Amino acid sequence: MDIKGRILQSLRPRRDGLLLRLDTKSLGSPSQVSYALRSLVDSGLIEKLDRGVYAKPSKVLELGKEALLASASLRVKNLRDQFIRLSKRTRLTPTARYVKSLAKSEGVRFNPIYADRWASSVTKLAGDEVMSDATDDLLVALTRSGKMTPKDMVALVIKHHKDLKRV
C-alpha cells in the first residue's frame, strides 16, 4: 500500500476526522509524506486546516474548522505532556552509562549518514517498527570510528537490550 493509502487508512477510524502531521511521521520520509498529503488535499479527500493539521471534509462541515483546530491543539499539548513524562521516566541501563561515558571520553558522537537514513526509510516502508535508541547509535559511531571492534559492539548491543528488558 502506498503512503496515500496508509494515510487514508489511519484517518478512517478517527471519530473526530482529524489528522496531525505527527500522526504520519512513521509512514515515510518527510518529503514523501508531504507529497502524499498535498496530493490528498488536491484531490479533495482531506482538507488542510492549518500547518500540520488535516481533516476529513465531512467533519469540517459537521464540526467546523475552529472546533477541529481547538481539538488539534489539545491533542498536540497532550502528546507533548506525554513525551515529557516519558523522557523524565527513562533511566539509563548500566550498559548505556558505560557506552555513553566511553563515547564521551573518546570524543565520538553519532551522526547519521546516508545509509542510516536509507535503511530507516526502507524499514518504515516495509511496515516494520525497528527503532534504535541513543545507545545503539553510539555503539555504531564507536565502531565506525575504529574505537571498538564489531564483535565488541554486538556483545554490548545484546547486553544493552537484555538490560532494557530488566528495567
Helices and strands as residue ranges (DSSP letters): H 3-11, E 18-20, G 21-27, H 30-42, E 47-50, E 53-55, H 57-63, H 65-89, H 94-106, H 114-125, H 134-144, H 150-166
